[in-house]
Amino acid sequence: MAEEATVAIHDTKGTLGEIEVAPQVIEVISGIAANKVDGVYAMRGKISSGVSELFGRVDHKKGVHLTSSEEGLKVDIYCYFVYGVSVPKVALEIQEKVREQLLQMTDIELAEVNVHIVGIVPEKTELQELLDLDKEEDGEE
């Protein structure tokens, strides 16, 4: 998960002051961008986020993990794909969209966007079945 520190945007120490972006904001932007790509069924979350979605609350940063290293910021995206899509094509589009949105909205360039496909979902699978999959995965970790 991302550190609690903020990320400073390049060349902002002008006469007006600094601009800093919280890591949670980067995770939310990444999650929304990835979720809007055709072929992505859902983002991987914990049981609590799945239950929250049943009650109408959407956690846009679920399935997104931000880390900082010497090379820069890295985003790991965990998602389910729709059955029948081209996995490399959809994963590449996720990488491009996330990188593009973060650059456009925050002027932050990512060192890496890693896409982890945790499952392929047939068209008729319901949300409850995905929650059961998360429960099994959480028990194994």
VEXGUVO-463051 format. One line per 2 residues: their letters; for each residue x negated, y, z negated of N, C-alpha, C, O. Coordinates in steps of 0.2 Angstrom, whole numbers. Last residue first. Example, Ala and Ser with C-alpha at 12.3 -4.5 7.8 and 13.67 -1.06 7.14 Angstrom:
<sites>
sa = -64:-11:-35:-68:-5:-36:-64:0:-39:-67:6:-40 ~ -66:-28:-39:-62:-22:-39:-66:-16:-39:-71:-17:-42
</sites>
This chain:
<sites>
ee = 20:-83:-7:14:-78:-7:11:-78:-14:6:-74:-15 ~ 31:-91:-7:24:-94:-5:19:-89:-6:13:-92:-7
gd = 41:-82:-11:39:-88:-15:33:-91:-14:29:-93:-18 ~ 42:-74:0:40:-71:-6:38:-76:-11:33:-75:-15
ee = 47:-83:10:41:-81:11:38:-78:4:32:-78:3 ~ 60:-86:4:56:-91:5:48:-89:6:44:-92:3
kd = 65:-73:5:65:-76:-2:60:-82:-1:56:-83:-6 ~ 65:-70:19:61:-66:14:60:-70:8:54:-70:5
ld = 75:-79:22:69:-80:25:64:-77:20:58:-79:19 ~ 86:-73:16:84:-80:14:77:-82:16:73:-85:12
ll = 87:-62:24:86:-61:17:83:-68:14:79:-68:10 ~ 91:-68:36:84:-65:35:82:-64:28:76:-65:26
eq = 104:-72:33:99:-77:34:92:-74:34:87:-78:32 ~ 110:-59:31:109:-64:25:104:-69:27:100:-71:22
le = 110:-54:44:106:-51:39:105:-56:33:99:-56:31 ~ 112:-68:56:114:-62:52:109:-60:47:104:-64:46
tk = 108:-72:73:106:-73:66:109:-67:62:109:-61:65 ~ 111:-73:87:117:-73:82:115:-74:75:119:-75:71
ep = 98:-72:94:103:-66:94:109:-67:89:111:-61:86 ~ 84:-77:83:90:-79:89:95:-73:88:96:-70:83
vi = 69:-70:80:76:-71:78:81:-72:83:81:-68:88 ~ 53:-74:74:57:-73:80:65:-74:78:66:-80:76
gv = 42:-66:63:47:-71:65:50:-69:71:50:-63:73 ~ 32:-58:60:33:-63:55:39:-68:57:40:-73:53
ih = 19:-51:68:26:-53:70:27:-59:65:24:-64:65 ~ 11:-36:65:11:-43:63:19:-46:64:23:-43:61
vn = 0:-25:72:7:-27:72:7:-35:70:3:-39:73 ~ -9:-11:67:-9:-19:68:-2:-21:67:2:-19:63
ve = -17:2:73:-10:0:72:-10:-7:73:-10:-10:79 ~ -31:12:67:-29:5:70:-21:5:68:-19:8:63
al = -34:25:65:-39:21:68:-37:14:71:-39:12:76 ~ -23:38:70:-24:32:67:-30:28:70:-31:28:76
ei = -23:56:68:-24:50:73:-26:44:68:-30:44:64 ~ -11:68:65:-15:63:62:-16:57:67:-12:54:70
dt = -1:77:68:-8:78:70:-13:74:67:-19:76:66 ~ 12:74:64:8:76:59:1:78:61:-3:80:57
mq = 19:72:76:23:75:70:18:77:65:19:82:62 ~ 10:67:86:15:72:88:18:76:81:18:82:81
ll = 4:56:79:0:62:82:4:68:83:3:74:82 ~ 15:48:76:11:51:71:7:57:73:6:62:70
qe = 20:45:89:24:49:84:20:52:79:21:58:77 ~ 8:38:94:11:44:98:15:48:93:14:54:92
rv = 7:27:86:2:31:87:4:38:89:2:43:87 ~ 20:21:88:18:23:81:12:28:82:13:34:78
ke = 20:19:102:25:23:99:23:26:92:24:31:91 ~ 9:9:103:9:16:107:14:21:103:12:27:102
qi = 13:-1:95:7:2:94:7:9:97:5:14:94 ~ 25:-5:102:25:-3:95:19:1:93:19:7:90
el = 19:-9:114:24:-3:114:24:0:107:25:6:106 ~ 13:-20:110:9:-15:113:13:-8:113:10:-3:111
av = 24:-28:106:19:-26:101:15:-20:103:13:-16:100 ~ 30:-30:118:34:-26:113:29:-24:108:29:-18:105
kp = 20:-37:125:23:-31:128:26:-27:122:25:-21:122 ~ 18:-49:118:13:-44:119:15:-37:121:13:-32:119
vs = 32:-54:118:28:-52:112:23:-48:113:23:-42:110 ~ 45:-52:128:38:-53:129:34:-50:123:34:-44:121
vg = 60:-60:120:56:-54:123:49:-56:124:46:-61:121 ~ 66:-71:115:66:-70:123:62:-64:125:61:-63:131
yv = 73:-65:100:71:-71:104:71:-69:112:76:-66:114 ~ 66:-50:93:72:-54:96:69:-59:100:64:-58:104
fy = 55:-50:79:56:-49:86:63:-53:88:64:-58:85 ~ 51:-43:64:54:-48:67:56:-46:74:58:-40:75
cy = 36:-36:57:43:-36:59:45:-42:63:41:-47:64 ~ 25:-25:49:27:-32:49:34:-32:51:39:-29:48
id = 10:-16:52:18:-16:53:20:-24:54:17:-27:58 ~ -2:-6:45:0:-13:47:8:-13:47:11:-11:42
vk = -13:6:49:-6:5:48:-5:-2:50:-6:-5:56 ~ -26:16:43:-24:10:47:-17:8:45:-15:9:39
lg = -37:30:45:-31:27:42:-29:21:47:-29:21:53 ~ -55:26:45:-49:31:46:-43:27:43:-44:22:39
ee = -67:20:42:-65:21:50:-59:26:50:-59:29:55 ~ -66:18:29:-71:22:31:-70:24:39:-71:30:41
ss = -48:18:26:-55:15:25:-60:20:28:-58:26:30 ~ -32:16:19:-37:20:21:-44:17:20:-46:14:15
tl = -16:9:24:-23:8:21:-28:14:23:-27:15:29 ~ 1:6:23:-5:11:25:-11:9:21:-10:9:15
hv = 13:-5:30:8:-4:24:2:1:27:-1:-1:32 ~ 30:-8:32:24:-4:34:19:-3:29:21:-1:23
gk = 41:-14:28:37:-18:33:31:-14:36:28:-16:40 ~ 50:1:25:49:-6:23:45:-9:29:46:-8:35
kh = 52:14:27:45:12:26:44:5:25:38:2:24 ~ 66:16:27:62:16:33:55:14:33:52:13:38
dv = 79:8:20:72:10:18:68:10:24:66:5:27 ~ 95:13:19:90:11:24:83:13:21:82:19:19
rg = 110:9:11:104:13:11:98:9:15:97:3:14 ~ 121:0:13:121:6:17:115:11:16:114:16:19
fl = 121:-12:6:125:-6:3:124:0:7:126:6:4 ~ 112:-19:13:119:-21:13:124:-16:10:130:-16:12
es = 101:-12:10:103:-11:17:111:-13:17:115:-11:20 ~ 98:-17:-3:100:-10:-2:103:-9:5:108:-5:5
vg = 95:-30:1:101:-29:-3:103:-22:-3:109:-20:-2 ~ 82:-27:7:88:-30:11:94:-30:7:99:-28:11
ss = 75:-22:-4:77:-18:2:82:-21:6:86:-17:9 ~ 74:-34:-12:78:-28:-14:79:-23:-9:85:-20:-9
ik = 67:-43:-4:74:-44:-6:77:-38:-8:83:-37:-6 ~ 56:-33:7:58:-37:1:65:-38:0:69:-35:3
gr = 55:-34:25:55:-30:18:56:-35:13:56:-41:14 ~ 51:-31:41:51:-36:36:51:-32:29:47:-27:28
ma = 63:-24:52:56:-24:49:57:-29:43:62:-30:40 ~ 71:-32:67:71:-29:60:64:-29:57:59:-32:60
yv = 69:-34:81:76:-35:77:76:-31:71:81:-28:69 ~ 63:-26:94:62:-27:87:68:-28:84:73:-24:85
gd = 67:-24:107:64:-30:106:63:-31:98:61:-37:96 ~ 63:-7:109:67:-12:111:64:-19:110:58:-20:112
vk = 59:3:95:56:-1:100:61:-6:102:63:-10:98 ~ 63:8:82:66:10:88:64:7:95:67:8:100
na = 54:3:73:61:0:73:64:2:79:69:-1:81 ~ 43:11:75:42:4:76:49:1:77:50:-3:82
ai = 47:24:70:45:23:77:45:16:79:47:14:85 ~ 50:21:57:56:23:61:54:22:69:57:19:73
gs = 38:17:52:43:12:52:49:14:56:51:10:60 ~ 30:29:54:28:23:57:34:18:57:35:15:63
iv = 37:38:45:37:39:52:35:33:56:38:32:62 ~ 35:31:33:42:32:35:42:33:43:46:30:47
ei = 21:32:32:24:25:32:31:26:35:33:21:39 ~ 19:46:31:16:42:37:19:35:37:21:33:43
vq = 26:48:19:29:51:25:26:47:31:29:46:36 ~ 18:41:10:24:38:11:27:41:17:31:38:21
pa = 6:49:9:6:43:13:13:40:14:14:36:19 ~ 10:67:13:10:61:8:10:54:12:12:54:17
ve = 0:79:20:5:74:21:5:68:16:-1:65:16 ~ -4:96:19:-6:89:17:1:85:18:6:87:17
ie = -12:110:23:-6:106:25:-8:99:23:-13:97:26 ~ -17:126:15:-18:119:18:-12:116:19:-6:118:17
gl = -17:143:22:-18:138:17:-18:131:20:-19:130:26 ~ -18:154:30:-12:153:27:-12:147:22:-7:147:18
tg = -31:155:36:-29:160:31:-22:159:28:-21:162:23 ~ -35:138:36:-35:145:39:-33:150:34:-34:148:28
kt = -37:124:35:-40:128:30:-41:135:34:-46:138:33 ~ -34:114:45:-29:118:42:-31:123:37:-27:127:34
dh = -42:104:52:-42:112:53:-36:116:51:-34:120:54 ~ -31:90:50:-37:93:52:-36:101:53:-31:103:55
ia = -22:87:35:-22:88:42:-28:92:44:-30:97:41 ~ -25:76:21:-25:83:24:-25:83:32:-29:78:35
vt = -14:66:13:-19:66:18:-19:73:21:-14:76:23 ~ -14:63:-5:-11:65:1:-16:65:6:-22:65:5
ae = -14:48:-16:-17:54:-13:-13:56:-7:-10:52:-3 ~ -10:35:-18:-5:41:-20:-8:47:-18:-4:52:-19
ea = -13:24:-5:-15:27:-11:-10:33:-12:-6:35:-8 ~ -2:12:2:-6:18:3:-7:21:-4:-4:20:-9
m = -4:-6:0:0:0:0:-4:6:0:-10:6:-2
</sites>
